[in-house]
């Protein structure tokens, strides 16, 4: 029997598994598929909007959660949330994450807006809009998900962090990635730019169009496995270079996922393609989960369990045609599932449906509507938790990391 079983391989599940293993626990991580990091921007967001744009996320959190008593951040001090973000930065290293959770940086998006984030990838940092910066946004003819003209035009309507106007123009170059292929996706571009030969062809196509002092914005496909690919392109161009994340699948998100998964593989047992189909409870504790894997069923027993399977996007939370919301993994009670769950004011108030989920105590143990612990040896973390519209407030990774580390630390204390 293992010390812990972690369900889910997103950032919360991977973080919880690694934290538990580093404390000496024996851990099995089960997941029905790849986690959701590929859907992310490849950055660590703590709090980006509240609802206005946030410059100092940790400083803003106390006032923000006072009006949201069910928010996952209510279980943490700002210092604890910042420490969880720093843990991820230090774990992955400065070639994948940089920055300080005390302060957000502002980065261009794939539509030319400017968004805040706490810990970006270093390949994005030259895009921070400062005084006197002139962007040239470079489109790739065979990558259809990136409109350089749209981005440049919208950036030119923005202002720098000092308040001055941004200068931006667009160019498009044609770099063949696969022979005879005229519509190559971002992942295949990234794999090609892992090679120096493809990077040299990209540099040769761009360099004649550049003007002195311009900062080059490119789609975030500058290498998947070679984390220094963007530096090679920068050095050969002789200009600062930055990546702009694309719609999913996100290459920066894939980089984070690959790195975290490789770290986890060295520390825990991982069962991929293993969906939880049943579980056993006894005397207020979860005894085991049954997973379907490789055509047969396997019963996994453990002293403790972490539910980090995500929310609606992963199918861990589900609403049926009768507007009944349920936890599809362990059948835990949910909060915020009564009344009208959706309304027509999309850009106004939060949708109640997206605030629904699992309520927890300070140890991340699921609780019912009366505040009683449901299963003593279960913790929940990440996207399954109630109380936050993560995509709107840009808090998803911060919530995932803080709750995952608290869940793991709580289990370690219980094992002692």
N, C-alpha and C positions, 0 to 999 in steps of 0.2 A: 504494500500500500504506500502511495506517495504522500508527501507532506501536503502538496497542493496540486490541484488541477485548475488551469486557467483556460477559460473558454473564450476564444476570439484572438485574432492575430493582427488587429489594428494597432495603433500606437499605444492605446491603453493596455491591451493584452500583452504586447511585447514588453512594455515597460514594467508591468507587474511581474511577469515571468523572470525577467533579468534581475529585478530588485530582489525577488525571493531567492533566486539562485545565488546571488552575491552574498546573501545572508546565511547561506549554508543549507537552504531547504532543497529537498528533492521535488522537482516540478515536471509535470507533463502539460504541454500546451496543445489544445485541440482546436481545430478550425475547419470549417467546411470549405473555405476558400481563402484567397489572398485578402488581406485587410484593406481598409479604405484609404490608406495613404496615397494611393495612385489617383484618388479623386481630389487631393488637396493641392495647394500651391507649393508644397515643399518647404513651408516655413512654420514657425511656431507662433501662433496667435494666442495672446493672453486676453486682451480686451481691446478691440479696435474702434467700436462705436458704442456710445452710451447715452442717448442715441447719436449724439454729435461725435465727430472724429476725436479720438483720444490720443493725447501725446504721451502721458505718463500712466500706463495701465495699472500698475500696482497702487499708485496714489489714488486713482479714481475708483478702485474696486469697492472700498467701504461705503461710499455714498451711493454707488450704483446698486449694490445688493440690499440696501435699506428698503428700497421700493420693490424688491423681489425676494421675499422671505423664503421662497422655495428653491432659490438658485443654488447649484452645487457649490459655489464659492462661499456660501455662508458657513461651511464647515472648516474654513481655513483662514489664517491671517494672510495679509498680502505677502509677508516675508516667506511663508510656507509655499505660496504659489510661485513666487520668484525662485525659490530654491529648487522646486521641481523642474522649472524651465532650465535653470543652470545645470541641473543634473543631466538633462538630455544633451545640452550643448557640450558639456565636458565628456560625456560618454561617446558622442559621435565625432568630436574633434572639430577643430576650426576649419578643416577643409570641407565640412558640410554645414555647420551652423556657426554664425557669428552674431555679435550684438550683446545687448544688456537688457534683461527683462524690465528694468526700471523705465526704459524709454522706447517708444515705438519709432521706427523709421518709416518713411513714406516711399512707396515704390510704384512704378507704372504697371498697369494691367494690360491685358490683351485687347482692351477697347480704348485705351488711352486715358483712363481715369487714374487717380492716385489713391492707393490703399495703404492703411497702416498695418504693420506687423512688428512683433518684438524681436524674433530671431530669424533673420533671412539666411539664405545661402550666400557664401562670399561672392559667387558669380553674379549676384543681383545688385551688389552694393554700389557699383558705379552709377546706377540709375537713380539714386537719391537726388531729387531736384534742388540743386543749390544755385546761388547767384552766378550768373554768367555762363551757365552750362548750355551748350548747344548739342542737341541730340540729332543723330541721323539714324532713323529706324530702317532696318534692312529687312525687306521681305525676301523669301525664297520662293521662286517661281513654282516649284513642285510641292510646296507645303501650303495647302489650301486653308488651313485653320488660323492663319496669321495675316492680317491685313495691315501692312506697314503704313499705307496712306491714312486709314482710319485712325490708327494709333497716333501718328504724327499730328494730324489735324486736331484731334482732341487734346493732345498734350499741349499744343500751342494755345489752347484756351485756358490752360491751368496757370498757376503761379508757383514760383519757387517757395521754399520754406522761409525765405526772407521777404516774400511778398512781391517780388518782381516777376515779369512775364517770362514764360518758358519759350525757348526757341527750338523748333523741331522741323525736320523735313524727312521725306521718305524716298527710298530707292528700292528697286527690286533687282535681284540677280538670279541667274539660272545656274544651279549646280546639280549635275546629275548624280543621283544617289544609287539607283539601280539601273542598269543598262536598259534603255527603251521604256522606262516607267516614268509617267508624267504626273502622277498623283501619289506621292510617297508620304506615309504618315510620319508623325513626329518621332515615334519610337525608332523607326528605321533610320531616320535622319540622325538621331542620337547615337545609334550603334555605329553608323558610318563615321561620325566625327570622333569616335574613340580611336580611329586610325589617323596617323599623321598625313597620309596621302590625301584623304578627303578634306582634312583641315587645310592643307596647302591649296587645294583647288578652291575652297571657300575664300581664303585670304586673297588669292589671285583675282577672284571675281569682284571682291569688294574694294580692294585697295585703290584702284584707279578713280573711284568715285568720291573718295573722302577729301574733306577740306581740313585745313589746319585747326587743331584744337577740338574737333568734334568727338563726342562720346557716342559709341556705336551700340545701338540697341538691337539685339537679335532674339529670335524665338528661343525659348529654353529647351534647346535640343543639342547643346554643345557638349556632347558626350554623356553616356550613361554609366559606364564603368570606370572610365578615366576621369578622375576628379580634377585633374589639372589641364584638361583639354581646353577649357576656356582661357586659361593663362597662356597657353601656347598660341591661340588665336590672337589674343591681346598683344603679346610680344611681337608676333610677326606683322600685325597691322601697324604697330606703333601708336595705337590709340587705346584709350580706356574702353572696355567692353562690358556690357551687362546683359543678362538674360531676362526675358519677359515670359512668365509662365503662360501656358496655353490651356484651353479647355482639356478635360480628361480624355485619354490617360495622360497624367502629368509626369514628365520625365523627372523634374526635381522631387516630386512625391515618390517616384519609383526609387530614386537614389536613397532617400531616407528609409524606405521600406527594406531595400536590399541590405543596407548597413545594419539596421536593427535586427533583421532576421538572421544575418550571419552571426551577430553577437549572441543572439538567443540560441542558435544551433550549437554553439560551443558550450552552452551552460545547461540547457534543458532538453527534455525529450519532446519532439514536435510531431504531432499526427496531423498531416495535411489531408484534406478531403474527408474529414471526419465530422459529420453533422451530428449534433446531440438529438437523439430521437426519444429518449425516455430518461427518467431519473427515479431514485428511491429515497424516500424520507423516513426518518424514524426518530421519535422523541425530540422533535424540534430541530433536527439536524439533517443535513443532506448526506446520505450514506454513499451514493454512487451516481454516476451518469452513464448512460448507454449511448455509444456512438455507432453510426453506420460507416464502416470504412472498408474499402477494397472488397465489397460484396458480402461482408459479413458483419455481425454485431459484436461489439466489444464492450465489456463492463469495466469502467474505471473507478476505483475506490480511492479515496483520499481523506485526510484529516480536515482539509479546508478546500474551498472552491472560490474562484474569482470569476464572476460573470462580466465579460468585457466584449460582448458580441455585437455591440453597436445598437443602432435604433431602427427607425423605419427604413433607412437606406439599405440596410443589410438584411432586412426581414426579421430581425430579432424582435422588433415591435411591429404589430400588424393591426390594421383596422379593417373589419369586414364590411359587407354591404349593409349591415344594420347599425353601423357606426359604433361597434363594440371593439375596443382596443385591448389587446392582450400581449403578454410576454410569451413568445413562441418557444422559448428555450426551457425555462424552468417553471413557467406558469406563476410567477411572482405577482403579488398584488400591485396595481398601478394607481397613481394619483393623477388628477386632472383629466379624467376620462368621462365626466358627466356633463350633460348640457350640450349646447351648440359648440362643436369643435372647430368649425370652419366658418369664416365670414368673408364678405366681399371686399373688405378694405385691405387689400394685399400690402399696400405701402404704408398703412397706418399702424394700428395696434398689432401686437403679436398674435399669431393664430394659436388658439388654445390647444389644438392638436399637437403642435410642435413643442409645447411646454409639458405635455404629458410624459409619463415614464415612471421609473422606480424611485421612490423616496428612500433615503438612507439616514442612518445616524452618523455620529462623528467618526465611527470606525468603518464606515461604508457598508454596514450590515443593512439589508433591506428591512423596511418597517411597514406596518399596515397603517390604515387611516387613523388609528388610535395611538400611533407612535410605538407600538410593541414590535420587538424584533421578530421577524418571521422565521428565519433559519439562522441559528447561532453561528454556524461555521461557514456562511456564505457572505461574500462581499461583492458589491457591484461597482463598476467604474466605467467612465467614458460616456459614449453616446446613448446608453440605455437609461441614464439618469434624467429625472424630471427637472423642470424649472428654468431651462435656458434655450433660447433660439440661437444655437451656436453659429450658424452661417450668417445670421444678421448682425450679431454683436462681435463677430470674429473672436471667438473664445474657445473653439473646439479643442485645439491641442493643449491649451492651458488647463482646461477642465480634465481632459483625458490624463495628462501627466500627474496633476495634483491628486486626483482620486485614485489613480493606479498605485502611486507610491504610498499613499495612506493605507490603501487596502493591503498592500504587501507588508508594510511595516506592522500593521495590526495583526496579521497572521503570524509574523515572526515573533511578536510579543506573546501571542497565545501559545505558540509551539514551545516557547521557553517555560 
